[in-house]
Amino acid sequence: MAKESVIEVRDLVVDLKGNRVLNGVNLDVYRGEILGFVGASGAGKSVLTRTIVGLLPKQRGRIDVFGVNLDEAGEMQRQEIERRWGILFQQGALFSSLTVGENVEFPIKEYLDVSDRLMTEIAITKLEMVGLKPDVYRKYPSELSGGMIKRVALARALALDPEILFLDEPTSGLDPISAGDFDQLILTLQRVSSIAVFMVTHDLDSLHTICDRIAVLGDGKIIEAGTMDTMLASQHPWLKAYFHGVRARSGLKAAASN
Amino acid sequence: MTAGILLSSQTRGDWIELSAAGSWTAEYAGAIEPQVDAATRDITARSIAINIARVEYLDTYGAWLIERTIRSWKTQGREARLVGLREDYRGLFEKVHSGTQTLSPPEPRPNSIIATLESVGRTMAAVGTDLVQLAQMLGSLLVAVKRVALRPTTFRFTSMVHHLERVGWRAVPIVLLITVLIGAILAQQGIFHFRKFGADIYVIDMVGVLVLREVGVLIVCIMVAGRSGSSYTAELGAMRMREEIDALRTMGFDPVEVLILPRILALVIAVPVLTFLGSMAALYGGGLVSWLYGGIQPEVFLTRLREAVTSTTFEVGMIKAPFMALVIGLVACVEGLQVQGSAESLGEKTTNSVVKAIFLVIVLDGIFAMFFASIGM
């Protein structure tokens, strides 16, 4: 079966404050896979994510989402695409003046014409799917812990049953157990609804356990993309340091002993 | 993609089978919901099955609608089941099925009279706590002053100068502009009405006394409360939200000494200076209008002003200024430190800071008026 690209980035160039951050990035994200996206801090991982979702302007290149060139998409078409992706921001980015329930219902209310009853039920279903109890529904984000905020943010990102999920460092700031749970959660949800997950992460455990493919950003380009085995076999100095460093080795051992 | 539909039922033996087809997805959920509601309502058979073998696409929305229908049949004591579940949708159904949907009922809303009384009561209690908090802040400020006085090297001089520039120096143009206008308007109104009695010349007395005793300092304080009090509250509030204040505390610093003392001291120095400049500008504005609009020559204005105004008049205005500055600073800092996690709370506290500061400045002005009257100033 030929793999179908949901995101296709071609020759992307992005400048930020006069610095060339991305210089000719080529990247594909296929339907139904979890793509782990790594790179040194400041290499431009977030810039690429933000450029794909349209928060940053690009200088050159092409971004196709669901086979539609975002530059040529009209407003309606663009909205249609935005409805089909969900984004989990690093800090959650929940609306602090709305309750948890209202946060999850927000995209539903804006995009779909459904009854209030169904909207509430879907919001609770989503909250339960990400492993929260229904009573968080009426709480405010400021009453939640960091891990719960991430889960609520994930529930909001999933509110419209997206086909692409962007995750920006989903496990950062979580304890290893919660991070592991969160990884499993993403994996389960991804298997359940076969969405494409584009995950920026530094968590080697996440890369080992849930990512189907890994892409590495360095010097403004994708220096390697493939499975974990490709990464481990690579001779690129940065990749060697990353995947064969002390932390990586202990992570690998742990993964192997499981 | 075709919209999801629930086809008509077929009787099979002693049970009824409903078959679903099309896309049961978020997009069509609004249209599907009435169909499943109707099915729940209208079908009276004892045993029901939903066949979803012909569903093309299914997501959480569709899965939940089917799950909900089955649940409501079951709660009516009927037999209901799902047939034709494709393997790739099994996980989704299990996820949706495992949800409990038990939402605790919202807190009952008390009736409106009790709610009103309650809110009045809470507001009155809040006034009390506000005063206590202001007193507490004043207390910690005095303790910080004492500590700094014993060890003057610990005083954040740079920080104070920085705030002095922000609340004092940079406020000068706008304060001058507004007070010139206020002075001019006072004089114009005075001349317009006094002229009927041939008492134009007393406009100078009115403008002089009013500006120096009351208007100068009040206008400046209101401006400062809006301009600097609000920014103090927002700054301290944002620092609290980002745990900067907790960080200071854990490093062994007193936030009052490091953040609040330099800010309030800067206000206490800046406001009297601004009051002086503002009062002079208002007199200038009044003089200008008296000359151009009322035909009172500048020399006459100055001579009359000298007779109407004594140094006491000037002192009354100036004495009030540092106290009002203190009140503005205290209110701004108390409110800033009360900011909770949300953006809304920051906005609310900033508004509160300005409203309370202006209110208290005017109350303080009234108290001063009584005080000066009783000591004959």
Interface residues (C-beta under 8 A of the other chain):
Chain A: S96 S97 I108 L112 D113 V114 S115 L118 T120 E121 I122 I124 T125 K126 E128 M129 P134 D135 Y137 R138 Y140 P141 S142 L158 L160 D161 T188 L189 R191 V192 S193 S194
Chain B: T25 A26 E27 A29 G30 E33 D59 T60 Y61 W64 L65 R68 D88 G91 L92 K95 V96 S98 G99 T100 Q101 T102 L103 S104 P106 Q340 G341 S342 A343 E344
